[in-house]
Structure formats: C-alpha cells, structure tokens
Amino acid sequence: MAQRHNFPSICIALGFTQPELLLRYARQEVESGERFLEIRLDYLPVPEQGLKVVRTLLKESPDCTILATCRRHQNGGRFNGGVEEQMHLLEAAVEEGARAVDVEIETAETTIPVIEMLRSKCRVVISYHNYTGTPALDSVLRRLARVPADVYKIVTTARKPSDNMRVLNLARTHGRLPLVVLSMGESGFPTRVLSTLCGGLYTYAAPLATGGTAAGQVSAHALRHLYRCEKISRNAKIYGVIADPVCHSISPAVHNRAFQAKRLDAVYLPFLVHPGQLKDFFELADKLPVAGFSVTIPHKQKVLRYLDIVDPLARRIGAVNTVWRKAGKWRGANTDVPGIVEPLARHLRLAKSTILLVGNGGAARGAAFALTDAGAKLAIVGRNADRVRALSKACDAEPLSMEQVRARHFDALVHATPVGMFPKVNECIFPDAIPADVVFDMVYNPLETLLLKRARAQGKAVVTGMSMFLEQAVHQFEIWTGESAPRSVMERAGIEALSHCADGGNSK
C-alpha cells in the first residue's frame, strides 16, 4: 500500500496544450513556493508528453506532490482515447512519480480492479463533475463511495447563491469521509475560499500567470494573501459584496487588507447575485452564516424588503449599501451618504453652497438626499427629464435642463453617472467649460477621469471617486467590526486593485 500523506491545502491546476508551456508554468509555481500541482495530461494533444514533464519536475523538485489527471472528453475532459488507454496513462504517470491520480466516476465504476491496483502505489481521487448545475448531492456521494478510494471529489456548477451552501454542507456533514468539494463558475467562487474551512481536504487554484482549468479559479497567491484561506479559522466572520456583475469589484481587496491589518478573523467575499436571486442569497447568508455585506448594482433598492431594521435616512433615500446582522436581525444603512458629504466638505462649506448634481439614477438619489440634508442648495440635471423632476421634488431640489446649466455657475458639481467609466474613458459629460469651482466625480475607474482632467486644466479643485469609495468603505468596516478602520491601508489596497484591474468596472 502506498504511503498515506496529507495533501497541501491548495492544488494548482495546470492544463496546457504544449508540454513546453506546461513545464514552464509548473516551474514558475514551484519557484513561487507551490508544492501541489495537478498535471492535466488530457490537455496535451499527445498526452504521453506530459509524462516527461512529471519526470522532469520531480527530478528538479522531489518534494512536490503531483496529481495526474487524464479526463475523457465524454466526462468533461479533453482525452479522446478509450478507458484502457486512459488508465494506462495514469499508471505511467505514477511510475514517473505522481503521488496521486484523479479518475472520474464514470471511468472508475468500470475499472475497479485497476483502481485497487493503483491504490497500492498512490492515492486515488474519484471525482464527480457536473457542468450544468448542482444536483442532489447525497445520492452523488453514495455513488462515489461505492468505489473504494482515498479521496472523493464533488465539483458542481453554482447557478444561484444557495448552491454554495449545499456544496459546503456536504463537507460539514460528512466529516469522516475524505472530501474535496467545490462549485464552478463565478457564482461558486465562495466555495473555493471556504471549502477547506468546512472540512474539505484541499481547494484548486489557477497558475499565477495565466487562467485555470475551470471557471471561477483564482491564483493560489490570491487565495493565500488576499482571502487568507489558510490563516482564517472555521469560526471566521464572513462578509462580502452582492452585485451583478461582481468580478471586478475592488471591495474584497480593500476589506480583506483591512481585516489583515487589524488582525481580525474575518474574510470578505464577492457574491454574484443575479436579479431575482436576493431571497436565495439571504438563505445562504442565514446558513453560512454571513455577518454583513455591501450592496451595489442592481440590489440597493430591492434589498430593503429583506431587512428587519433600516436607518431612517436610507429609508428616505430608498437605497441601502451596507447590511449587517445584530441580535438576529438584518439591519441596513447607506454609507454612500458620508462617502459623498465628507470628501466634499473638505473643499467647501456645504450649508447654503450651490451644488449641481448630474444624474438621476440610484447613485444620484443617494447624493441628492445627502447634499440637501447637509443644507446645500441643490440643482439636478440628467438625461431623463421625468426622473430628474421626480427626484428634485422628493428632495426639494431644482430640476434643470442641460441648456439651463450652461447659463449658470455653481460652487460644486457632483457627477453621478457612468459617463467616463472604464472602458469608455474618453467620454465626458462636459466637453467644454465646467460650470463649478469644485468637481466631484463619483466614477473611480479610472482614478482620474476625463472630467477630472479637464477640471484640473481649468483650475478647478477636484474630488476623486476613490475618495467616495474609501469613505463609504471605512464607514462599512466600522459598522461591521466596531473598530476604527485602517484608512491608509484601505486606500493603498484600493489603488493597487484598480491598477491591476484588466477589464475595469465601477461596482463596489
């Protein structure tokens, strides 16, 4: 019988169509400190070429644990050969030094004698993959357990937030079985961070320099250093952001860095919640349990119906961006308000100041109530005249057309539309003179929009969208934790996250 050793907690999934690339990226991971690598033989047009990669890697780094996989295309892989050839390749990988093999259940059920032989030489992982959804998992586990193995892996596709809970609960409730559990897709990302905390043996990550082999994979560096999956405990408080889309949010970078700076046992995750899935998310939040979360597009208004207590100003605005649980009740507030008022107040006295608000959507609504409550004389302009009039009436502001704006001048301008946001960075709502002395752009990606560049060129004082993002995030952190927020740490994290954001976005 092969020696039974514990797996490292993170496995790097390496799937490349050229052996040279496979070896190059494997070496990079080893050089960065990784010691658990999955070699996907089935990605190679000639899978036998992967055997030399295994041999070379283990000659160079004998302390590495290699998991060999050769999944057939009928079962979600890329190998076009028969079962006998598939098992022969896995046996050969073991002969080259692989310490484990992954065999999909469809193959394993028909090759139990070979599986038993392999178990005398290495650890055998029997895996189940569902690329369309998350079925009844107890029956899946019973099917897997009929084949003797060292590890049972169940990977599904999350279609809604609560699918994460079903997968994680499998590890929680079957702790005696050696399980690996994950959900694929952006909706399933939380399982990649939390699965080992819930009892899973290990999780999967993508190579640092390129994409992974399944939707939702991130690098081991992110799992370790951003989400701290190896340092937080099973009792860690879970926070997050709910949005659609959510993948480009910089909030995880900002809040996780803040938790780390304050040495809090907590983690902040992105939760993809499609329209119509809020109720399902609250089911997940109750059971996980989630201690608090940020709310952004498209849920700021609809989330109110699921809250027990709402701050009066947030109720008037009709939007919540911060939710937390206290005494068993869900509570909501809108920290966009200080995010707007406090940065602007550093440049002028808001009471009696004339301020032009550009926009008539959700962000503009929060800004309108915040500014009029601060005593500003507010005028509103936007593309939808009916919505501008309705918002102006609700907060006692003056509705204006763009033609009227050009004939006026204001102490400050607050821009609350997506114009100029990445990737359309060459757009600006004011192509010529900007009719205000202070210009506040709520867009924070890019850090300096075309509007702000033009404002600086015209000698205006400017307030960046990052100022607002940081202020609202600081207030969220303090509501959730009861501790003072590490403001400078959060600001650096936000700027760094934006600098690495390849595709942009302006969600929180």
C-alpha positions as CSV (number, residue, x, y, z in Angstrom):
1,M,0.0,0.0,0.0
2,A,1.3,3.5,-0.9
3,Q,2.3,5.8,1.9
4,R,-0.6,7.9,3.0
5,H,0.4,11.6,3.4
6,N,-1.7,14.7,3.8
7,F,-2.3,16.9,0.7
8,P,-1.3,20.6,0.8
9,S,-4.4,22.8,1.1
10,I,-4.1,24.3,-2.4
11,C,-3.6,22.4,-5.7
12,I,-2.5,24.3,-8.8
13,A,-4.4,23.1,-11.8
14,L,-2.1,23.1,-14.9
15,G,-3.8,22.5,-18.2
16,F,-1.8,23.4,-21.3
17,T,-1.8,22.2,-24.9
18,Q,2.0,22.3,-25.2
19,P,4.4,20.4,-23.0
20,E,6.9,23.2,-23.0
21,L,4.2,25.6,-21.6
22,L,3.1,23.0,-19.1
23,L,6.7,22.7,-17.8
24,R,7.3,26.4,-17.8
25,Y,4.3,27.3,-15.8
26,A,4.8,24.4,-13.4
27,R,8.3,25.6,-12.7
28,Q,7.0,29.1,-12.1
29,E,4.6,27.8,-9.5
30,V,7.3,25.7,-7.8
31,E,9.6,28.7,-7.8
32,S,6.9,30.7,-6.0
33,G,6.6,28.1,-3.3
34,E,3.8,25.9,-4.5
35,R,4.2,22.1,-3.9
36,F,0.9,20.6,-5.0
37,L,0.4,20.5,-8.8
38,E,-2.3,18.9,-10.9
39,I,-0.9,17.9,-14.3
40,R,-3.8,17.6,-16.9
41,L,-2.5,15.1,-19.3
42,D,-5.7,15.3,-21.3
43,Y,-5.0,18.9,-22.3
44,L,-2.0,17.8,-24.4
45,P,-2.7,16.6,-28.0
46,V,-0.2,13.8,-27.2
47,P,-0.9,13.0,-23.5
48,E,2.3,10.9,-23.2
49,Q,4.3,14.1,-23.5
50,G,3.1,15.0,-20.1
51,L,4.9,12.0,-18.5
52,K,8.2,13.6,-19.3
53,V,7.0,16.8,-17.6
54,V,6.2,14.8,-14.5
55,R,9.6,13.1,-14.5
56,T,11.4,16.4,-15.1
57,L,9.5,18.3,-12.3
58,L,10.1,15.6,-9.7
59,K,13.8,15.3,-10.6
60,E,14.1,19.1,-10.1
61,S,11.7,19.3,-7.1
62,P,11.3,15.8,-5.5
63,D,9.3,17.3,-2.6
64,C,6.4,18.2,-5.0
65,T,3.1,16.3,-4.9
66,I,1.9,15.6,-8.5
67,L,-1.7,14.8,-9.1
68,A,-2.1,13.3,-12.6
69,T,-5.4,13.7,-14.4
70,C,-6.5,12.4,-17.8
71,R,-10.2,13.1,-18.1
72,R,-12.1,11.7,-21.1
73,H,-14.0,14.2,-23.2
74,Q,-17.2,12.3,-22.6
75,N,-16.8,13.3,-18.9
76,G,-15.8,16.9,-19.4
77,G,-12.1,16.4,-20.2
78,R,-10.2,16.5,-23.4
79,F,-8.9,13.0,-23.8
80,N,-10.3,11.2,-26.8
81,G,-8.9,7.7,-26.2
82,G,-10.6,4.7,-24.5
83,V,-10.8,3.8,-20.9
84,E,-8.0,1.2,-21.1
85,E,-5.6,3.8,-22.7
86,Q,-6.7,6.4,-20.1
87,M,-5.8,4.1,-17.2
88,H,-2.6,3.1,-18.8
89,L,-1.5,6.8,-19.0
90,L,-2.4,7.2,-15.3
91,E,-0.4,4.2,-14.4
92,A,2.6,5.5,-16.3
93,A,2.3,8.9,-14.5
94,V,2.5,7.0,-11.2
95,E,5.6,5.2,-12.4
96,E,7.1,8.6,-13.2
97,G,6.5,9.6,-9.6
98,A,3.0,11.1,-9.4
99,R,1.7,10.6,-5.9
100,A,-2.0,10.7,-6.8
101,V,-4.3,10.3,-9.7
102,D,-7.8,11.7,-10.4
103,V,-10.2,9.3,-12.0
104,E,-13.7,10.4,-12.9
105,I,-16.5,8.3,-11.5
106,E,-17.7,7.2,-15.0
107,T,-14.4,5.5,-15.6
108,A,-13.8,4.3,-12.1
109,E,-17.1,2.4,-12.0
110,T,-15.9,0.2,-14.8
111,T,-12.2,-0.2,-13.7
112,I,-12.4,-1.1,-10.0
113,P,-9.7,-3.8,-10.2
114,V,-7.3,-1.2,-11.8
115,I,-8.3,1.4,-9.2
116,E,-7.4,-1.1,-6.4
117,M,-4.0,-1.8,-8.1
118,L,-3.3,2.0,-8.3
119,R,-4.2,2.4,-4.6
120,S,-1.3,0.1,-3.8
121,K,1.0,2.7,-5.4
122,C,-0.5,6.1,-4.9
123,R,-3.6,7.9,-3.6
124,V,-6.6,7.7,-5.8
125,V,-9.1,10.6,-6.1
126,I,-12.5,9.6,-7.5
127,S,-14.2,12.7,-8.9
128,Y,-17.7,13.7,-10.0
129,H,-18.2,16.8,-12.1
130,N,-21.5,18.5,-13.1
131,Y,-21.1,21.3,-15.6
132,T,-24.7,22.4,-15.7
133,G,-25.9,22.7,-12.1
134,T,-25.9,21.3,-8.5
135,P,-28.0,18.1,-8.2
136,A,-29.0,16.2,-5.1
137,L,-25.6,15.7,-3.5
138,D,-26.2,12.8,-1.1
139,S,-27.0,10.5,-4.0
140,V,-23.9,11.6,-5.8
141,L,-21.8,10.9,-2.7
142,R,-23.4,7.4,-2.3
143,R,-22.4,6.7,-5.9
144,L,-18.8,7.7,-5.4
145,A,-18.5,5.8,-2.1
146,R,-19.3,2.5,-3.9
147,V,-15.8,2.7,-5.4
148,P,-13.0,2.3,-2.8
149,A,-10.7,5.4,-2.9
150,D,-8.6,7.7,-0.8
151,V,-10.4,10.9,-1.7
152,Y,-13.8,11.7,-3.1
153,K,-14.2,14.9,-5.1
154,I,-17.5,16.5,-5.9
155,V,-17.5,19.5,-8.2
156,T,-20.7,21.1,-9.4
157,T,-21.8,24.4,-11.1
158,A,-23.4,27.0,-9.0
159,R,-26.5,28.6,-10.6
160,K,-27.6,30.5,-7.5
161,P,-26.1,31.6,-4.2
162,S,-27.6,28.8,-2.1
163,D,-25.8,26.2,-4.3
164,N,-22.7,27.2,-2.4
165,M,-24.3,26.2,0.9
166,R,-25.3,22.8,-0.4
167,V,-21.8,22.0,-1.5
168,L,-20.1,23.3,1.7
169,N,-22.6,21.5,3.9
170,L,-21.6,18.2,2.3
171,A,-18.1,18.6,3.7
172,R,-19.5,19.8,7.1
173,T,-21.9,16.9,7.5
174,H,-19.7,14.1,6.2
175,G,-16.5,15.0,8.0
176,R,-15.4,11.3,8.3
177,L,-15.1,11.0,4.5
178,P,-12.0,12.5,2.8
179,L,-13.8,15.0,0.6
180,V,-12.9,17.7,-1.9
181,V,-15.9,19.9,-2.6
182,L,-16.2,22.9,-5.0
183,S,-18.6,24.8,-7.2
184,M,-17.5,26.1,-10.6
185,G,-18.5,29.4,-12.1
186,E,-18.4,32.9,-10.7
187,S,-21.4,32.2,-8.5
188,G,-19.5,29.3,-6.9
189,F,-16.4,31.3,-6.1
190,P,-17.1,31.4,-2.3
191,T,-16.6,27.6,-2.1
192,R,-13.0,27.9,-3.4
193,V,-12.2,30.0,-0.3
194,L,-14.4,28.3,2.3
195,S,-14.3,24.6,1.3
196,T,-11.2,23.7,3.4
197,L,-12.6,25.6,6.4
198,C,-15.7,23.5,6.1
199,G,-13.7,20.2,6.1
200,G,-12.6,19.8,2.5
201,L,-9.1,18.4,2.1
202,Y,-7.9,21.0,-0.4
203,T,-9.0,23.5,-3.0
204,Y,-7.9,24.3,-6.5
205,A,-6.2,27.4,-7.9
206,A,-5.1,28.7,-11.3
207,P,-1.5,29.4,-12.2
208,L,-0.4,32.9,-11.3
209,A,0.5,33.9,-14.8
210,T,-2.5,32.5,-16.7
211,G,-6.0,31.2,-16.5
212,G,-7.0,27.9,-14.8
213,T,-8.8,24.8,-15.9
214,A,-12.3,25.7,-14.5
215,A,-14.5,28.8,-14.3
216,G,-14.0,30.7,-11.1
217,Q,-10.4,29.6,-10.3
218,V,-8.1,32.3,-9.0
219,S,-4.4,32.1,-8.2
220,A,-3.0,30.5,-5.1
221,H,-1.5,33.9,-4.3
222,A,-4.9,35.4,-4.1
223,L,-6.3,32.6,-2.0
224,R,-3.4,32.8,0.4
225,H,-2.7,36.5,0.6
226,L,-6.0,38.2,-0.3
227,Y,-8.5,35.8,1.1
228,R,-6.1,34.2,3.7
229,C,-7.8,30.9,3.3
230,E,-5.0,29.2,5.3
231,K,-5.0,31.7,8.2
232,I,-8.6,32.3,9.0
233,S,-10.3,29.9,11.2
234,R,-13.5,27.9,10.9
235,N,-15.2,30.5,13.1
236,A,-14.1,33.4,11.0
237,K,-16.7,36.0,10.3
238,I,-17.8,36.1,6.7
239,Y,-18.6,39.4,4.9
240,G,-18.9,40.2,1.2
241,V,-20.4,42.2,-1.6
242,I,-23.5,41.3,-3.5
243,A,-23.7,42.5,-7.1
244,D,-24.2,41.6,-10.7
245,P,-21.6,41.9,-12.1
246,V,-19.2,41.4,-9.2
247,C,-16.0,40.0,-10.6
248,H,-14.3,43.4,-11.0
249,S,-15.2,44.7,-7.5
250,I,-12.2,46.2,-5.6
251,S,-14.1,45.8,-2.3
252,P,-12.6,42.3,-1.5
253,A,-9.1,43.8,-1.9
254,V,-9.9,46.8,0.4
255,H,-11.8,45.0,3.2
256,N,-9.6,41.9,3.3
257,R,-6.5,44.1,3.6
258,A,-8.2,46.0,6.4
259,F,-9.1,42.7,8.3
260,Q,-5.5,41.6,7.9
261,A,-4.2,45.0,9.2
262,K,-6.4,44.8,12.3
263,R,-5.7,41.0,12.7
264,L,-9.3,40.1,12.6
265,D,-10.5,36.6,12.0
266,A,-12.7,37.6,9.1
267,V,-12.9,37.3,5.3
268,Y,-14.7,39.3,2.6
269,L,-16.0,37.5,-0.5
270,P,-17.6,38.5,-3.8
271,F,-21.1,37.0,-4.1
272,L,-22.6,37.1,-7.6
273,V,-26.3,37.6,-7.1
274,H,-28.4,37.9,-10.3
275,P,-31.6,39.9,-10.3
276,G,-34.3,37.8,-8.8
277,Q,-31.9,35.9,-6.5
278,L,-32.0,38.2,-3.4
279,K,-34.2,35.8,-1.5
280,D,-32.0,32.9,-2.3
281,F,-28.9,34.9,-1.2
282,F,-30.5,35.6,2.2
283,E,-31.0,31.8,2.6
284,L,-27.3,31.4,2.1
285,A,-26.4,34.4,4.3
286,D,-28.5,32.9,7.2
287,K,-27.0,29.5,7.0
288,L,-23.3,30.2,6.2
289,P,-23.6,32.5,8.3
290,V,-22.8,35.9,6.8
291,A,-22.1,38.7,9.4
292,G,-22.6,41.6,6.9
293,F,-22.3,42.6,3.3
294,S,-22.0,45.5,0.9
295,V,-24.8,46.0,-1.6
296,T,-24.4,47.5,-5.1
297,I,-25.9,47.4,-8.6
298,P,-28.6,46.2,-9.0
299,H,-29.8,45.4,-5.5
300,K,-29.6,48.7,-3.5
301,Q,-33.3,49.3,-3.7
302,K,-34.8,45.8,-3.6
303,V,-32.7,44.7,-0.7
304,L,-34.8,46.8,1.7
305,R,-37.7,44.4,1.6
306,Y,-35.5,41.7,3.2
307,L,-34.3,43.8,6.1
308,D,-35.7,44.0,9.6
309,I,-34.4,47.4,10.5
310,V,-33.4,50.2,8.1
311,D,-31.7,53.5,9.0
312,P,-34.2,56.4,8.6
313,L,-32.0,58.2,6.0
314,A,-31.5,55.1,4.0
315,R,-35.3,54.6,4.1
316,R,-35.9,58.1,2.8
317,I,-33.3,57.6,0.0
318,G,-34.9,54.2,-0.8
319,A,-31.5,52.5,-1.1
320,V,-29.1,50.6,1.2
321,N,-25.5,49.8,0.5
322,T,-24.5,48.3,3.9
323,V,-26.2,45.4,5.7
324,W,-25.2,43.7,8.9
325,R,-26.7,41.2,11.4
326,K,-27.2,42.2,15.0
327,A,-29.3,40.4,17.7
328,G,-30.5,38.1,14.9
329,K,-31.9,40.9,12.8
330,W,-30.8,42.2,9.4
331,R,-30.1,45.9,9.5
332,G,-29.4,48.3,6.7
333,A,-27.8,51.7,6.2
334,N,-26.4,53.9,3.4
335,T,-22.7,54.8,3.9
336,D,-22.7,56.4,0.4
337,V,-24.0,59.4,2.3
338,P,-20.8,60.1,4.3
339,G,-18.9,58.9,1.2
340,I,-20.4,62.0,-0.6
341,V,-20.6,64.5,2.1
342,E,-17.3,64.1,3.9
343,P,-14.9,64.4,0.9
344,L,-16.8,67.4,-0.5
345,A,-16.9,69.1,2.9
346,R,-13.1,69.2,2.9
347,H,-13.3,71.7,0.0
348,L,-16.3,73.9,0.9
349,R,-19.0,74.6,3.5
350,L,-21.9,72.6,2.3
351,A,-24.6,74.6,4.0
352,K,-26.0,77.2,1.5
353,S,-23.5,76.1,-1.1
354,T,-24.9,75.8,-4.7
355,I,-24.3,72.3,-6.0
356,L,-25.1,70.8,-9.4
357,L,-25.9,67.1,-9.3
358,V,-25.5,65.3,-12.7
359,G,-27.6,62.1,-12.8
360,N,-30.9,60.7,-12.0
361,G,-30.2,57.0,-11.1
362,G,-29.6,55.2,-7.8
363,A,-26.2,56.9,-7.1
364,A,-27.6,60.3,-7.8
365,R,-30.6,59.7,-5.5
366,G,-28.3,59.0,-2.5
367,A,-26.2,62.1,-3.3
368,A,-29.3,64.2,-3.6
369,F,-30.6,63.4,-0.2
370,A,-27.2,63.6,1.4
371,L,-26.5,67.1,0.0
372,T,-29.9,68.6,0.7
373,D,-29.8,67.2,4.3
374,A,-26.4,69.0,4.6
375,G,-28.1,72.3,3.7
376,A,-26.9,72.7,0.2
377,K,-28.9,74.4,-2.5
378,L,-29.2,71.6,-5.0
379,A,-29.9,71.6,-8.7
380,I,-30.2,68.4,-10.7
381,V,-29.7,67.7,-14.3
382,G,-29.9,64.4,-16.2
383,R,-30.9,62.6,-19.3
384,N,-34.3,61.5,-18.1
385,A,-36.3,64.7,-17.5
386,D,-39.2,62.9,-15.8
387,R,-36.8,61.2,-13.3
388,V,-35.0,64.5,-12.7
389,R,-38.2,66.2,-11.8
390,A,-39.3,63.4,-9.6
391,L,-36.0,63.3,-7.7
392,S,-36.0,67.1,-7.4
393,K,-39.4,67.1,-5.9
394,A,-38.5,64.3,-3.4
395,C,-35.5,66.2,-2.0
396,D,-36.6,69.8,-2.6
397,A,-34.0,70.5,-5.4
398,E,-34.3,72.5,-8.6
399,P,-34.6,70.5,-11.8
400,L,-32.6,71.9,-14.7
401,S,-32.0,71.1,-18.4
402,M,-28.5,71.0,-19.8
403,E,-29.3,74.2,-21.7
404,Q,-30.1,75.9,-18.3
405,V,-27.0,74.5,-16.7
406,R,-24.7,76.2,-19.3
407,A,-26.0,79.6,-18.2
408,R,-25.3,79.0,-14.5
409,H,-22.3,78.6,-12.2
410,F,-22.1,76.5,-9.0
411,D,-19.9,76.1,-6.0
412,A,-19.6,72.4,-6.8
413,L,-20.5,69.8,-9.3
414,V,-21.2,66.2,-8.3
415,H,-21.1,63.7,-11.3
416,A,-23.2,60.6,-10.6
417,T,-23.5,58.9,-13.9
418,P,-21.3,56.1,-15.6
419,V,-20.1,58.5,-18.3
420,G,-16.3,58.3,-18.4
421,M,-16.1,55.0,-16.6
422,F,-13.8,52.3,-17.9
423,P,-13.7,51.2,-20.7
424,K,-15.2,54.4,-22.2
425,V,-12.6,56.6,-20.6
426,N,-12.7,59.2,-23.4
427,E,-16.3,60.2,-22.7
428,C,-17.1,63.4,-20.7
429,I,-20.4,65.0,-19.9
430,F,-18.9,68.4,-20.1
431,P,-16.9,68.8,-23.4
432,D,-16.1,72.4,-22.7
433,A,-16.3,74.7,-19.7
434,I,-17.3,73.1,-16.4
435,P,-19.7,75.3,-14.5
436,A,-18.4,74.8,-11.0
437,D,-15.4,75.6,-8.8
438,V,-15.2,72.1,-7.2
439,V,-15.7,69.0,-9.3
440,F,-16.5,65.7,-7.7
441,D,-16.7,62.6,-10.0
442,M,-18.2,59.5,-8.3
443,V,-16.6,57.3,-11.0
444,Y,-13.4,55.8,-9.6
445,N,-12.2,53.7,-12.5
446,P,-10.1,55.2,-13.9
447,L,-8.8,57.0,-10.9
448,E,-8.6,60.3,-12.9
449,T,-11.5,60.5,-15.4
450,L,-11.5,62.8,-18.4
451,L,-13.9,65.1,-16.4
452,L,-11.4,65.5,-13.6
453,K,-8.5,66.0,-16.1
454,R,-10.5,68.8,-17.7
455,A,-11.4,70.3,-14.3
456,R,-7.7,70.4,-13.3
457,A,-6.8,72.0,-16.6
458,Q,-9.5,74.7,-15.9
459,G,-8.1,75.4,-12.4
460,K,-10.9,73.6,-10.5
461,A,-10.5,71.8,-7.2
462,V,-11.2,68.1,-7.8
463,V,-12.6,65.2,-5.6
464,T,-12.0,61.7,-7.0
465,G,-14.4,58.8,-7.0
466,M,-11.8,56.9,-4.9
467,S,-12.4,59.4,-2.1
468,M,-16.0,58.5,-2.0
469,F,-15.4,54.7,-2.3
470,L,-12.8,54.9,0.5
471,E,-15.1,56.9,2.8
472,Q,-18.1,54.6,2.4
473,A,-15.9,51.5,2.9
474,V,-14.4,53.0,6.0
475,H,-17.8,53.5,7.5
476,Q,-18.9,50.0,6.5
477,F,-15.8,48.5,8.2
478,E,-16.5,50.4,11.4
479,I,-20.2,49.4,11.4
480,W,-19.3,45.7,11.0
481,T,-16.4,45.5,13.4
482,G,-16.8,48.2,15.9
483,E,-13.1,49.1,15.4
484,S,-11.5,52.1,13.7
485,A,-10.8,51.4,10.1
486,P,-7.1,51.4,8.8
487,R,-7.8,54.1,6.3
488,S,-4.4,54.4,4.7
489,V,-4.2,50.6,4.3
490,M,-7.6,50.5,2.6
491,E,-6.7,53.4,0.3
492,R,-3.5,51.7,-0.8
493,A,-5.3,48.4,-1.4
494,G,-8.0,50.1,-3.5
495,I,-5.5,52.0,-5.7
496,E,-3.4,48.8,-6.1
497,A,-6.5,46.8,-7.0
498,L,-7.5,49.3,-9.6
499,S,-4.1,49.3,-11.1
500,H,-4.3,45.5,-11.6
501,C,-7.9,45.6,-12.9
502,A,-7.6,44.4,-16.5
503,D,-11.3,44.8,-17.5
504,G,-12.4,47.7,-15.3
505,G,-15.8,48.2,-13.8
506,N,-17.2,50.6,-11.2
507,S,-19.0,48.2,-8.8
508,K,-18.3,48.1,-5.1
